[in-house]
Amino acid sequence: MVSTQSDLQLKAHLFRRAAFGTTAHQLENMDSMPYEQIVDGFLDSDTSNGIDYDVLYRYCPDFSGGLGMSGAQSKFLYHMTVSETPLIEKMALFWHGVFATAYSKLTQGKILNNQIEMFRQLALGNMHDILMGISTDPAMMMWLDNDDNHKGAINENYGRELLELFSMGVGNYTEDDIKECARAFTGWTIRNKDYVRLKAQNDSLWPYGRMSFEFQYIADDHDDGEKCFLGEKGNFNGEDIVRIICKQEATGRFISRHLYSYFVADEPPVTKWPYEEPRDSKAIEALTKVYLESGYNIREVLKFLFNSDFFKASNIRNTKIKGPAELVTSILRVTGEITGPNPKIMQYTSQVNVMGQELINPPSVEGWHQGLEWIDTGTTVERVNFSSAQIGDSTKPGIKNIILRLMEFDCTEPGEFIDKCTDELGFVYLTDKSREELINHLSGQVADEFNVRDLDESDVSNILRLIASTPDYQRA
Amino acid sequence: MATNGKSAVDNNLVVLQLSGGNDYLNTIVPYTNGFYNDFRTTVKINPEEVLPINDELGFRPGMEAIKRLWDEGKVAIIHGIGYPQPNRSHFRSMDIWHTALPDDVGTEGWLGRAIRDMDPKSENVLTGVNFGRGLPRALGCRGVPVASVGDLETYGLFPDIQDDFLRKFALDTFAKMYGGAQGKDSVMDFLGQTGTDALKGADILRTAPAMYESSIEYASDPMGQSLKSAAQVMFADLGTRVFYTQHGSFDTHAGELETHEKLWKEVDGAVGDFMDDVHEHGRGKETTLFLFSEFGRRIKDNGSGTDHGSGGIAIIIGDSVKGGMYGEYPSLKPEDHLDGDLHFNNDFRQTYTTLLEDWLHLDAPEIVNGNFDKFDFIKNGH
C-alpha cells in the first residue's frame, strides 16, 4: 500500500501523541501497515523494549543505584529515547505526572526508579492494579506520609490525595470519606521505617547505591473497624477502598479527562477541573463508557481513544505544547545520536531540567502544569536553542540522513522544498506565516533561481535548523 | 506597589545563594568557646587564623574582603536564621527559602512575586536576571519574565551559529516568525509574544558586556564571573533590579576544611571585587547583597566534614546597610541544641520582610505569606 500525504500526516500525528514523533524515513519503513495496526502495535504488551539491562547498568551503574537524582532522571530519559515500546514510556510519564512523587522529599533515586518501573509494568493495565500499585509503593507511602497513618491516630494525606488527585477528583466525596479512606489504609507502611527514613534524610554517599525501601503491611496497626465509604459499609481495608473507587463513574471521568489532556488537547490544570468543563464533554463521556464497560481497562480506553474521530480531528492536531522531556526525546529520536548507553544522556537530562521539567522531581503532588505553563522567556530561549542546534547539526546521523535524502529531491520551488523538509522531519505542521518566512529565508539564501542541485549540506542544515526554531515546532 | 512614597525602581538586590548548606560554625567562628573545641574535634578553624570581630566571634580566614567591609560598618550578620520544624533535605529546605512557605509546597518564588509587584505590566523583561541556567524557584512566578543567563557574552538565541552574518540572518527570520499576529490560535500568539520578548531581552542584555569599562579584574571562577556579569548588567542601566547568583557546593560531608576554605575564598574575592566595582561606578548606595544558605550544619563533626543541620547564618552587605549583628549566636551548650543542631532564633521571613519593605519598598506580607517583624539593618531613608 502506498500512503497518501493525508495518511502519512495522520500516522505522524499518532506518533507524536502515542510515542515521541517520527520521521518520513521511519514511516516509510512501515508503509504497509494501516493506521489501526500501528495503534495495535503500540498497545501490544508482548513486545520487548529492546533494552539490554546488563549492558546498560554496566555502563551506567547509577541508573540502577539511583544514588542521587540525576541517575534516575537519566534512566527515564534514556528509556524514552531508545525504547521500542514508546507508548509504555509515554504512559509511565503520564502516570508519573498524575501520581506525582518527588525526589525533593524522598532524597533517594532508587525508590523513584522502582516507582517508574512499576508504572511501566502496569502502564496499560487495569485501574485496580494501578491504584493497588501506588498504594503499596514505598515512595508514594513516604511521600504522602502514609507511614505515619496509624490505628487511632490517622494521617489523612494519602487518603485525601488518593481521592482528590489520583482517582475521582474534588466534588465526588466528602471529608468523612477522606477520614474513612485514611482509616482503611492504616498499617500500610514501610519496613523498618524509622531507620530507613533517617538514611533518606542523611544525604551521605553510599558505595553500593541506596537501599531499596520496602512496603510492609502491619496488621496490628490497622484499624479494622467498620467504615462507611462512598455510601457503602463494611470492614474495609485498602484494597476494598480501591475496589469501590474503581467502579465509580467519577473515577472513569477523571482518568479519562487526564488521558484526553495528555493525548488529545491541553486541558486546564487539575485544580481548575471542578470549575471548568472539559473542552469536549462528549469525548470524555465516550472514554468513561469504555472505562466502565471494559472493567477499568486502560488499554481498551486508549485503543478507543486513538481510533476515535476526536483524536484524528484536524482541529486538535499540532495544538499541544510539548513538555520538555517530550521535546528533548522527540529531537533525540530524529538525530539518532543515542543508540546505546551514552554519557551524553546525562547532559540531555540537564537540558530537560533547565527547560523546567525535573523528571522524578515534580514541583508538588499536583504534578506539572502542562500546556502554556511550560513557556516563559527563559524556557523559550532554552527550547529554541536546543531544538535548532540539534536539528541543524549535520554531524548527527539522523540529520545527515535527512539532508542526503533532501538533496536527492528534484525541485525548483522553494515552497515545495520547505514542505519536503518539514515532511522529512516528521511531517511538522507549519502555519502559513511560518512557511512564508521560511520561503523568504530560503529565497534570500540563494543567489539566483532556486534549485536543489545548487544547495550544499550547510544550506540544507540551515533550513532544518530554522524549521526547528519555529513556534510551530514547539507544538505536537 | 511602592510603599512610603519612595520609588521602588532605584535599589538593586544582589542575591548570592550558597547552595548545599554552609557551615555556620566555620564561617562566623566562636573561636574562644570551649564547646566549639569539644564538638569540632577535627573540622575546626585554628583560633590563631580567625579574623576577630570581638573576643568571642571571628570570621573564618579567607573572608578578608568581607572583614574589611565589616570594619567599614557595611555588613549585617543575621545569626541563628531558620524556620520552625527545620527540614534537612536540600531540595525541600531550599524550596522553603525560595517560596517562603515552610508548611506547604509553594509554587511561587518570593522574588518572582516581588518582581511582579515592581513591574506588574511586565514592561521590562529584564527586571529580574538569574546568572546561571534554569530558573531558581525563588524567581518563578506565573507570567513574570525572568532572564536566565548562562554566559552573558554568548547569551541569546542561536549561540551555536558561529558565522555572524548567518546568525543575524537567522535572528531576522526568527523575529519575523514570532512577531506580529500568528493567525492560528491564542496559544500561537502567546508563543509569538514570548519569543519576541526573549529576543528583545537577549538583544538588550547583549549590549551590557560591550558597554562595560572597569579597572577591576574578577577571578575566573564561576562566582567571580557571575558577579562580574551582574556588574555589567547593572552598569548598563537596563532596569534590572534583582540579580540572582549561586555558588556551591557547600554540602561538606567530607573533606570540609579544604572545600570550605576554597569556596569562601571564591565568594569573598568575588564580593570584594564586586563591591569595589560598584563603588567605582557610583552604585554603592543603591546596591545591597544578600548571602544565604538553606541550612547550617551539625555542631558535632563526623571526622572529615559535617552533616546537615538547621540554624544558619545570612549576611547582608552594602553601603546602605547598618552593620552589626542581628539575632543571637545560638548557644553551643548541649541542653540548648535542637536535635544536635544550632537552634534557630529568628525566622528567615523577617529578613525577607526587611529586604522587601525597607530596601525594595514593596508590601511584604503577601509575598512572604505572613507578617514578620523586621530587623533594622537598612539605613533609614534608603
Contacts between the chains, C-beta under 8 A, distances in Angstrom:
chain1	res1	chain2	res2	distance
A	102	B	91	7.9
A	103	B	91	6.7
A	104	B	89	6.6
A	104	B	91	3.3
A	104	B	92	5.2
A	104	B	95	6.4
A	105	B	89	6.5
A	105	B	91	7.6
A	105	B	92	5.7
A	107	B	89	5.2
A	107	B	90	7.7
A	107	B	91	7.2
A	201	B	88	5.4
A	201	B	89	6.1
A	201	B	308	7.6
A	202	B	88	8.0
A	202	B	307	6.3
A	202	B	308	7.3
A	203	B	89	7.5
A	203	B	90	6.6
A	203	B	251	7.1
A	203	B	253	7.4
A	203	B	308	6.8
A	204	B	253	5.6
A	204	B	307	7.2
A	205	B	253	7.5
A	319	B	185	7.3
A	319	B	187	6.9
A	321	B	187	7.0
A	350	B	133	7.8
A	353	B	134	6.1
A	354	B	133	4.5
A	354	B	134	3.8
A	354	B	148	7.6
A	356	B	134	7.7
A	356	B	135	7.1
A	361	B	91	7.2
A	363	B	105	7.2
A	363	B	107	5.8
A	363	B	137	7.9
A	364	B	105	4.2
A	364	B	107	6.7
A	365	B	105	7.4
A	371	B	187	7.7
A	372	B	187	6.2
A	372	B	190	5.7
A	373	B	142	7.2
A	375	B	190	6.6
A	375	B	191	6.3
A	375	B	194	5.4
A	376	B	135	7.8
A	376	B	144	8.0
A	376	B	145	6.4
A	376	B	146	7.4
A	376	B	194	6.5
A	377	B	125	5.9
A	377	B	145	4.2
A	377	B	146	7.1
A	377	B	147	6.4
A	377	B	194	5.9
A	377	B	197	5.0
A	377	B	198	4.4
A	377	B	201	5.9
A	378	B	130	7.8
A	378	B	134	8.0
A	378	B	135	5.2
A	378	B	145	7.7
A	378	B	146	5.9
A	378	B	147	6.3
A	378	B	148	4.3
A	378	B	198	7.8
A	379	B	135	7.8
A	380	B	191	7.7
A	380	B	194	4.9
A	380	B	195	5.5
A	380	B	198	4.6
A	381	B	147	8.0
A	381	B	148	7.7
A	381	B	156	7.5
A	381	B	157	6.3
A	381	B	198	5.0
A	381	B	202	6.9
A	382	B	133	7.6
A	382	B	148	7.9
A	384	B	157	6.0
A	384	B	174	7.6
A	384	B	195	7.1
A	384	B	198	7.8
A	385	B	157	6.3
A	385	B	158	6.8
A	385	B	159	6.5
A	385	B	160	7.4
A	388	B	158	6.1
A	388	B	160	7.7
A	388	B	170	7.9
A	389	B	158	7.8
A	389	B	160	4.4
A	392	B	160	7.7
A	431	B	182	6.4
A	431	B	183	6.2
A	431	B	184	5.0
A	431	B	188	6.8
A	432	B	183	6.7
A	433	B	177	7.1
A	433	B	180	7.8
A	433	B	182	6.1
A	433	B	183	5.7
A	434	B	177	5.4
A	437	B	173	5.6
A	437	B	176	4.8
A	437	B	177	4.9
A	438	B	173	7.4
A	438	B	177	7.9
A	440	B	173	7.5
A	440	B	176	7.7
A	441	B	169	7.3
A	441	B	173	4.6
A	444	B	169	7.4
A	445	B	169	7.9
A	462	B	166	7.0
A	462	B	170	7.6
A	465	B	158	8.0
A	465	B	161	8.0
A	465	B	170	7.2
A	466	B	170	6.4
A	466	B	173	6.0
A	466	B	174	7.9
A	469	B	157	7.7
A	469	B	158	7.6
A	469	B	170	7.4
A	469	B	174	5.9
A	469	B	177	7.6
A	470	B	177	5.6
A	471	B	177	6.7
A	471	B	178	6.2
A	471	B	182	7.1
A	471	B	188	5.9
A	471	B	191	4.0
A	471	B	192	5.9
A	471	B	195	6.2
A	472	B	188	7.9
A	474	B	191	6.1
A	475	B	187	7.4
A	475	B	191	8.0
